[in-house]
């Protein structure tokens, strides 16, 4: 799961206690929509997600 540290609508804590376990990546200085629309956030987020995929997907 990827969340923005500045997300006030769906903060990291909103996902605590979910029925299915999940790993978490939090992107600093990003809101919910900042994850999608902020061109400055996107390159760092993509790198972190692809690193996670490389470590977990064979």
TIKOLBA-22662 format. One record per residue (C-alpha): residue number from 1; residue in three letters; z negated, y negated, x negated. Coordinates in Angstrom, 1 decimal. Each point is the difference from the previous one (the first is absolute). Last residue first. Example, Ala and Ser with C-alpha at 12.3 -4.5 7.8 and 13.67 -1.06 7.14 Angstrom:
   resi   resn        Z        Y        X
      2    SER     -7.1      1.1    -13.7
      1    ALA     -0.7      3.4      1.4
//
This chain:
   resi   resn        Z        Y        X
     58    UNK      9.3     13.2     -9.6
     57    UNK     -1.8     -2.7      1.8
     56    UNK     -3.5     -1.1     -1.0
     55    UNK      0.2     -1.7     -3.3
     54    UNK      3.5     -1.4      0.4
     53    UNK     -0.9     -1.2      3.5
     52    UNK     -3.1     -1.8     -1.2
     51    UNK      2.1     -1.8     -2.7
     50    UNK      2.6     -0.8      2.6
     49    UNK     -2.7     -1.6      2.2
     48    UNK     -1.4     -2.0     -2.9
     47    UNK      3.4     -1.3     -1.2
     46    UNK      1.0     -0.9      3.6
     45    UNK     -3.2     -2.0      0.5
     44    UNK      0.5     -1.9     -3.2
     43    UNK      3.6     -0.8      0.8
     42    UNK     -0.8     -1.0      3.7
     41    UNK     -2.8     -2.5     -0.6
     40    UNK      2.2     -2.9     -1.2
     39    UNK      2.7      0.6      2.7
     38    UNK     -2.7     -0.4      2.7
     37    UNK      1.5      1.4      3.3
     36    UNK     -1.2      3.6      0.4
     35    UNK     -3.4      0.2     -1.9
     34    UNK     -0.5     -3.7      0.9
     33    UNK      0.1      1.0      3.7
     32    UNK     -3.3      1.8     -0.3
     31    UNK     -1.4     -2.5     -2.4
     30    UNK      0.5      0.1     -3.8
     29    UNK     -1.9     -1.5     -2.9
     28    UNK     -1.0      3.3     -1.4
     27    UNK      1.9      3.2      1.1
     26    UNK     -2.3      2.8      1.0
     25    UNK      1.1      3.6     -0.5
     24    UNK     -1.9      2.7      1.9
     23    UNK      0.1      3.8      0.0
     22    UNK     -0.3      1.6      3.4
     21    UNK     -2.1      2.5      1.9
     20    UNK      0.8      0.6      3.6
     19    UNK     -2.6     -0.8      2.7
     18    UNK     -0.4     -3.6     -1.0
     17    UNK     -3.5     -0.9     -1.0
     16    UNK      1.0     -3.1     -1.9
     15    UNK      3.4     -1.4      1.0
     14    UNK     -1.3     -3.2      1.5
     13    UNK     -2.0     -0.6     -3.2
     12    UNK      3.2     -0.7     -2.0
     11    UNK      0.8     -3.0      2.2
     10    UNK      2.4      0.3      3.0
      9    UNK      0.0     -3.5      1.7
      8    UNK     -1.6     -1.9     -2.9
      7    UNK      2.3      1.2     -2.7
      6    UNK     -0.8     -1.9     -3.2
      5    UNK     -0.4      3.2     -2.1
      4    UNK      3.3      1.2      1.3
      3    UNK      0.2      3.7      0.9
      2    UNK      2.0      3.0     -1.2
      1    UNK     -0.9      3.5      1.3
//
